[in-house]
């Protein structure tokens, strides 16, 4: 397929036309989370922050996801000496909830959107969606309408509902990460990317994220062993793109 159409942007273009305009012999176009996931095996120790779990099992599958404008998701498997990124649209899978409060939020978002994907809450706009839902459940009028307004109010201790929105965000993210880990038995680790979470990493580390990650009933011991990481590399996508190019040209 020659046409490239962005999901959360208005950009669209032709791969063939772009290649000709730039006068390139070869042009590779890859998904952002294909690139980010390929960076993971090459991250240095100081470019990732482990949050719970045991040691990485070498050669085991990995999962990578990250809230941003949307919710990017990829899995990574190793075949001999090459890493293969399994791309998909996991961020658009239906939102799963794990307690009464989250169920109430889901019902309100269903009234607004119809189908509620996980991306509706695990993204920048997700802060607003969660906050507005909590306001409705509390019988209060919302004061904030932009993601940055919600996070600023939360971390300045000016609005308890804004702060609780971030708590719910971390809870849902933990459960989602646990689901990704179960999909492919990701004993190679689950990695969080994107520009949002590193901005409040101290709060995130102390949140219910890891507890919700492991909260899978009979499979809690299974999840307890799987490590989770926050990627703090400044540009993992660029690193991963170089890995992709090296693998393609050396194949």
Protein Blocks (a to p, Z undefined) as FASTA:
>chain_A
ZZdcdfkbcbdcdfklmmmmnopabdcdddfklmmmmmmmmpcfklccceejidddehia
cddddddfbccddddddehjaccddddjfklpccddfbfklmmmmmmmmmmnopacfklm
ncfklmmmmmmmmmmmnopacfbfbfklmmmmmmnopamklmmmmmmmmmmmmmmmmmmm
mmnopanopadedjklmmmmmmmmmmmklmmmmmnojmmmmmmmpccdddfbfblmlmmm
mmmmmmmmmZZ
